[in-house]
Amino acid sequence: MIPAITLSNVSKVYANGTIALQDLNLTIGEGQFVSLLGPSGCGKSTVLRIMAGLGKMNVGNLYWAGDRTRQRLAFVFQEAALMPWATVEDNVRLPLKLAGLPKREAIKAVAEAIRMVDLQGFEHSYPRELSGGMKMRVSIARALVTKPEMLLMDEPFGALDEMTRSKLNSDLLNLWQEKQWTVVFVTHNIYEAVYLSNRVVVMAARPGRVIADVAIDAAYPRTEEFRTSPLYNEYCRQISYALAQTVNTGSGYDHH
């Protein structure tokens, strides 16, 4: 494994005294799809924010591979957070506009990002005209338009119904295989984590730390057959067990 990013002995304490992370060590390999899984309040989102430079750690170090910086990174948030007055096309173009790229030069990249998330024909639609799943696709396209090498995703599908989530999971995996990004994906959902990932990193709450790092040794592309296979169920059981070691029943993660 060639490391893309390494967090070493990272601790984070909020101003109110809450210990969000304590002595967390985590290496994400280049091209891996890694899910961070754990109960609410275990610091999953804090880890992503530190990687993205959106939050600071109190103690510890963050190392990038080679001379790379955060410029190659894109972040997909829990909420689609689209500008309601802007079309799909304009929402997707926003990062390029902020970077000062002229509209003419941005057109091709925007069209490509919209194609990647399968929203051709909706370029001139407004967010109010889209379903929840389509809004999330726009949000993903907006992240992809900058041509990142690393994608940080903070529970992007958490609010969607099972069918929509399942379809977006499959589409995301197809894109990941095609583009060979490094993906760090935060979720509460055991089944989603196992379906998507090479590795599932299980975190314990208060203080946030890694308690299990499970390699999901199943071939890609992953299909519906994988979701119903004994291997898949065995991984789900294993991760469920790791979570149960630190979580009292009913305190913040779902089984679905």
C-alpha positions, 0 to 999 in steps of 0.5 A: 500500500502506497500511503496517500495520507497519514494521520499520526497520534492525532488528538482534538479537543473542542473548546467546551472540553469534549475530546473528539479524537484521542491518539488516532492513527490512520493511513489511507492508501492511494486508490483505496475506498475506506469507510469510517464507521461508528456511532454519532459523536465518535469523531468521523466527521472531525477526521474528514475535516482535519484531512480537508483542512477545515478543522485543526488538530490539537496534537499530532501530524498529518502527512501527504504522499510526496509533495501533494497538497489539499488542492487535489481534494474534493469534499462532499457534505451530508447536505447537497447545499446547492444554490437554489437560484442557480441551475444544475450547470451553474451549481456544478461550475461554482468551484471553477468560477471561484477559482477564476476559470472563464466560463468558456473554459469551464463548459467542457469540465462541467459537461463531463462532471454532469455526465459522470453523475448521469444528469444529462438533460437536467443542466438547466433545472433548478434544485427545487425541481430535483429529487433528493437523490438528484440533488446529491448527484449535483453535489457530487458533480460539483466535487468532481468538476475540479478533477480531484484525486481524493474524495472525502464524503461525509454521509452523503447518502444518509438522508436518502431512501434505500433504493436511491442510496443503493443506486448511488452506491453502485454508481459511485463504485463504478466512477471510483473504479474508472477514475481510481480516486482515493475515497474516504467515506463516512457512514453510520451504515454497516451494509453500505460500508461493507458494500463499498469499501476495501477497508472499514475503519470502526471508531469508538466514541468519546474519545474518538479512536480507531478500534478495528480496521477490517479489510473487505477482501471481495472483488470489484465490480460488486453487484447485487449478488455480493449484497446477498452473499455469505461473505458479505454477511460475514463481514457485516457480522464482524463489523457489527460485533466490533461496533457492539464492543463499544456501543451500548444498544441503541446509542447512535448507529443504525443497522440498515 
